[in-house]
């Protein structure tokens, strides 16, 4: 009920504050697992980099009150996420429960999966970090297996700053795939190209 009420209030903000681009951003943020940098966020929502599709984070305070916007002291680009995963879950359910917003979540999910699948092109941090998990959760388990047993993918994970965290995630992603009840997969030997895995 909370999300449904707040989404109605957001619609009342008007076409500038609650524009189609901001709605797409909001839908995407209900799906992500951690903070995502502005540049990568635009890669997800605007992969062809059309100028009119670029987003900034100059959002209405009535929207940002649920969000965490942060930069580090080294001047890195800002990152954004919901303040708590439960907020993301509640608003995601609220949007999927509305006939006029459910399509936004579906489109955001498809855009996020496509972005994770394009990891070879951009080697972006979020896709390298959470790509396998998103594929597993959407039951593309064979693709996740191929990703996690691809030498190029593992090298890309090791090449980013502070790779220890992604080494740990690699160890965690394997059992996630193996424990997927409806689509278990057996990890194949490491390969430099595409590796088969059952979906």
N, C-alpha and C positions, 0 to 999 in steps of 0.2 A: 504493500500500500504506500509506503514511504516513497519508493522509486516512482510509482505511477503518479503520485501527486506532484513530485518534483519535476518530472518530465513534462507534465501539463504546464507547470510554471515556466519551464524553459521555453516552451513553444510560445508563450506570451511575451518573450523578450523581443520578438520581431526578427525580421529577415537579416538584419545586420549582425546582431550579437549571436543569434542562433541560426546562422547561415547553413547552407547545405554542406560546406566544407567543415564547419565546426561540428555539425552532427556526425559526419564521417569520422572526424577525429575522436569524438566522444565514444562512438561505437567501437572504434579500434582499441581505445584504452580499456574497454571492458574485457578485452581478450588477452592483452599482453601479460606476461609473467613477471616483468620487472620494468624498471624505467627504460625508456627508449629515447635516444637523442633526436633532436629536431631534424637533423639532416636525414637520418634513417627513417624517421617518421614520414618525411616527405617522399622518400624513395618508395615506401609502402603505398601511400595514398596517391602518389603522382609519379609513377615509374617513368613516364615519358618526359618528365620535367617541363611540363607546360607552365609558362609563367603565371597564368591565371589560376593554376591549381596549387601553387605554393602556399603553405601555411606558415604563419608566425605564431608566437605564443602570447600575443597581445590580446588576451581573451577577457571577456566580461568577468568581473569579480564574482558575480552570481554563478558562474560556471567553475571558476578556479577554486572556489571554497572547498571543493571535494578533491582537488588535485594537488600533487606535490611537484613544484617546479624548482629545479636546483641546478647550480653550476658549481664547479670546483674552483679552487683558488688559482689554478693554472690557466684559467681562461678557456677551458673546453666549452663546447657548445652546450646549451641547456638541455636537460633531460626532463621528461615528464612521465607521470604515472598517477593513478589514483592513490590517495593517501594510505589506503589499506586494501588488501585483496578482497575483503568482504564487500567493500563499497563497489568495486568493479563487478563482482558477482551479482550484487543486488540490482545495479543499474543495467547490467547485461540482461538479466531476467526480465526487468521492467521493459526494456526496449523490445525484446523478442516477444513480449506479450501484447504489444501494440501493433495493430495492423499497419499503421503508417510508419513504423520504425523497424519492424522485424527484418525488412529487406536490407536495411542499413547494416545490421549485424552480420547478415549473411554475406553481403558484399565485402565487409571489412575482413571477415574470416577468409574469404577466397583471396583477397588481396594480400593478406598476411602469409597465407600458405604459398602463394606465388612468389612472394618476396623471399621466403625461406628457401624455396627451390632454386632461386637465382643466386645462391650464395657464391658460386664460382665467378659471377660477373662483378659483384660489389664487395664481397668478403666483409660485409658489415657486421658490427659487433653483436647486435641483437639476434640476427639470423644465425650466426655461428653459435651463439649461446643457447638459444631456445628452439632453433629450427627442428631438431630431432623430436623434441617433446611435443611441439605442435602437430607434427606429422603423426606421432603415436596416438595422441588424443583424438585425432580425426580418423584414426584407424588406417592410415597409410603406413602400415608397419613395415612393409617391404621397402618402401622408400627410405624410411628412417634407418633400417638395417643397412641399406646401400650407403647412406650418408655416413653412418658411424663406422663403417669398415672401409671407407675410402681414404687412402693415404693423403690425398690432396686436401680433404676436409680436415683431417687431423693436423696436418701441417699448418693449415690456415688458423686453426684454433691455437696452436702453439705460437704463432707469429704475433698474436695480439698482446697488448700490455697485460701484465699479471696473468700469465697463462695457467698458473697453478689451479685457479678456480675452474677453468674449463677442463683441465685434466681430471679434476674431481667429478665434474659434470659428465664427462665421457664414461666414467665408471658407473655413474648413477643411471645414465640413459639406457645402457645395455639391459639391466634387470627390468626397467620400465617396459621395454619392448617384450622381453621374455615373459613378463607377467600379465601382458594384455590378454584377458581371458578369451576373447572371441577370435583373436588373430595372433596367436603366438608365433614367434619366428625363431629360427635357429641361426645365431650369428655365423657368417661365413668367413673364410680366411681374408685377411686384409688384402685389398687390391688397389692398384693405382687408378683404375677406371671404375666404371659402374659395377656394382656387386649385386647379385640377385638376392632377393629375400621374399618370403611369402607375405602377401597381404592378408 
